């Protein structure tokens, strides 16, 4: 988010290739991050995870975001994520 704030970008692509699966979202203050995403008009966040465990964790974060009406979606490929990020809002 810090880099987004510097540039004013309205698209964020999160690619997870190697990480511990994330299930304790509050340990990482993700609720606060989701609220920040939601507060920026026109912002979209796309996620791509390549491993099953990572995808499951990312799907969980995306579910939490959707419950708060934050514009975040996961995709099976980088190309699909970028395509969604470039769609007119």
C-alpha positions as CSV (number, residue, x, y, z in Angstrom):
1,X,0.0,0.0,0.0
2,X,2.9,2.4,0.7
3,X,4.1,2.2,-2.9
4,X,0.5,2.6,-4.2
5,X,0.2,5.8,-2.1
6,X,3.4,7.1,-3.7
7,X,2.3,6.5,-7.2
8,X,-1.5,6.8,-7.0
9,X,-1.9,3.5,-8.8
10,X,-5.4,2.1,-8.8
11,X,-4.4,-1.5,-9.6
12,X,-2.5,-3.9,-7.3
13,X,-1.3,-7.3,-8.3
14,X,-0.3,-9.7,-5.5
15,X,1.6,-12.8,-6.7
16,X,2.4,-15.4,-4.1
17,X,4.9,-18.0,-5.1
18,X,6.6,-18.9,-1.9
19,X,5.2,-18.1,1.6
20,X,3.7,-19.6,4.6
21,X,0.0,-20.0,4.2
22,X,-1.9,-17.2,6.0
23,X,-4.8,-18.1,8.1
24,X,-4.5,-15.9,11.2
25,X,-5.4,-12.7,9.3
26,X,-5.5,-10.5,12.4
27,X,-1.8,-11.3,13.2
28,X,-1.1,-9.3,10.0
29,X,-3.7,-6.6,10.5
30,X,-5.4,-7.6,7.3
31,X,-8.8,-6.2,8.4
32,X,-7.2,-2.8,8.6
33,X,-5.6,-3.3,5.1
34,X,-8.9,-4.4,3.6
35,X,-10.6,-1.3,5.0
36,X,-7.8,0.9,3.5
37,X,-8.4,-0.8,0.1
38,X,-12.1,-0.3,0.3
39,X,-11.7,3.4,1.1
40,X,-9.8,4.2,-2.2
41,X,-12.3,4.8,-5.0
42,X,-11.4,2.8,-8.1
43,X,-8.8,0.7,-6.5
44,X,-8.7,-3.0,-7.5
45,X,-6.5,-5.8,-6.0
46,X,-5.9,-9.0,-7.9
47,X,-4.2,-12.0,-6.5
48,X,-2.4,-15.0,-8.0
49,X,-1.1,-18.0,-6.0
50,X,0.6,-21.0,-7.5
51,X,0.5,-23.5,-4.7
52,X,-2.7,-25.1,-3.4
53,X,-2.2,-24.1,0.3
54,X,-1.3,-20.6,-0.7
55,X,-4.3,-20.3,-2.9
56,X,-6.6,-21.5,-0.1
57,X,-5.2,-18.9,2.2
58,X,-5.5,-16.2,-0.4
59,X,-9.1,-17.3,-1.2
60,X,-9.8,-16.8,2.5
61,X,-8.4,-13.3,2.5
62,X,-10.4,-12.5,-0.6
63,X,-13.6,-13.8,1.0
64,X,-13.0,-11.5,4.0
65,X,-12.5,-8.6,1.5
66,X,-15.7,-9.4,-0.4
67,X,-17.6,-9.5,2.9
68,X,-16.5,-5.9,3.4
69,X,-17.2,-4.9,-0.2
70,X,-13.5,-4.4,-1.0
71,X,-12.5,-4.9,-4.7
72,X,-10.3,-7.9,-4.5
73,X,-10.3,-11.1,-6.6
74,X,-8.1,-14.1,-7.2
75,X,-7.1,-15.6,-10.5
76,X,-5.5,-18.8,-11.7
77,X,-3.0,-16.8,-13.9
78,X,-1.2,-13.5,-14.0
79,X,-2.6,-12.8,-17.4
80,X,-6.2,-13.1,-16.2
81,X,-5.4,-11.0,-13.2
82,X,-3.9,-8.2,-15.3
83,X,-6.8,-8.4,-17.8
84,X,-9.2,-7.8,-14.9
85,X,-7.1,-5.0,-13.5
86,X,-7.1,-3.2,-16.9
87,X,-10.9,-3.5,-17.4
88,X,-12.7,-0.2,-17.3
89,X,-14.1,0.6,-13.9
